[in-house]
Each structure stands twice: as structure tokens, then as C-alpha cells.
Amino acid sequence: MAVLDGDPVERGDLVFDVVYGAGQVVEVLPQGRFRVRFGRRTYTYDENGMRSEWDFRTLYWHDPVIYVPPKAAAKWDRLKRLVAAIKPEVDAWP
């Protein structure tokens, strides 16, 4: 069974790659791997959201960028603290 961030990956699931954009799972493979189609291109990912060709994660359930970071480090630090403070509340939701 393939999983991504603790949730099962199934054929037809919609996902988001920070390089390629929105995609759809077209095949679930052995060893927890799965294939995602982006238009005419199809790539294989592991349960960490990584392609074997790269050493970094690019695949998520949704676009992970919800706020463009400001240049000012103080503003960015304040925003990160705010998000960290509400994260436990969000994690508790069913």
C-alpha cells in the first residue's frame, strides 16, 4: 500500500508537485511507490513525495505554499511563530 503523509494513495487521487503543478495518481505500484500524470508526463514517486532522480521532496496532497514569504526576516519569523501556534489546533481536527 502506498501512503503519503500518513494517508493512503489511491488511483485517481489529486496531488500537487511544486515543479509540475496539479497531477493525478494513475497507478499504485509495489513497495509504496505510485505514478502521477501531469498532462502528457508521468513520474514515479515514493511515500516521501520524492522522485528517484531527485534528493528532495516535491509532491504533496495540496500546494504547500499558502503565503509568499516577505523579505523582512522579522515578519517571516513572526508568521512562522503564528502558524506554529495554531498547528496543534488544526492537527486535532478530524
N, C-alpha and C positions, 0 to 999 in steps of 0.2 A: 504494500500500500504506500502510495506517495503522499507526503504531507508537506505543507508549507506553513511555517509559524504555528504549528500545532493543529492545523485544520487539514482534513483530507482533501487531496487534489483529485478532481474527477473530470472526465471528458466533458467538454462544454463550459467549464469554469472560465470566467473572465479574470484576467490578471493584467498587471501593468509593469512594463520594463522601462527603466529610466532612460534607456538608449532608444528603444524601438517604439515605445508608447503602448497602447492597448493591444492585447492579444487574447487568443482563446486556446485553451488546452485542447489538443486534438488527439492525444494518445497518452496513456499511462503505461509506463514501462517497468520492468523488474528493477530491483534494488532502489526503489524510491525515486526513480527518475521519471520525467514526463516531458512531452514535446508540446511546444506552443507555437501557434501560427500568428504571424504579423503580416497581413497582406499575402504576398507570394512567398515570403520567407518563413521557414520553420527552424526552431532551435530547441536543443535539449537542455534541460535544467535539472539540478539536483534539489534535495529538500532544503538546502540553504539558499535557494534562489540564485544559484551561480551556474554559469555555463562552464563546461570543462576547459574551454580555451582561455578563460579569464580567471584571475585570482581575487575577484571582488564580486560582491552581490549587486545584481541589477534588477531582479524580479521580486515583485511584491503583489499583494492582493489588490492594492489601490495605489494611486500616485502618492508617494510618501512626502512630496514637497507640498506643504499646505501654507507655507509662508516664505516669502523671499527674504533671506537674511539681510538685515541692514548692515551698512559699512561700519557703523559705530559699534565697537565691541561691548560697550556698556549696555546698549539697547539689546543686543543679541543675548548677552548674559542674562538680562532681566527676563526676556522672553523664554529662554530655556528654563529658568527657575519657575516661571509661571506654569509652563507645560508640565514640568516635573511635579509640581504641587497638585495638579488636577489628574495626573495619570492614574493614581490608585483608585480614584473615583470612577474613572472610565473603565479600568480593568475589572471593577466589581460588577459592571453591568452584565446581564445575561447574554 
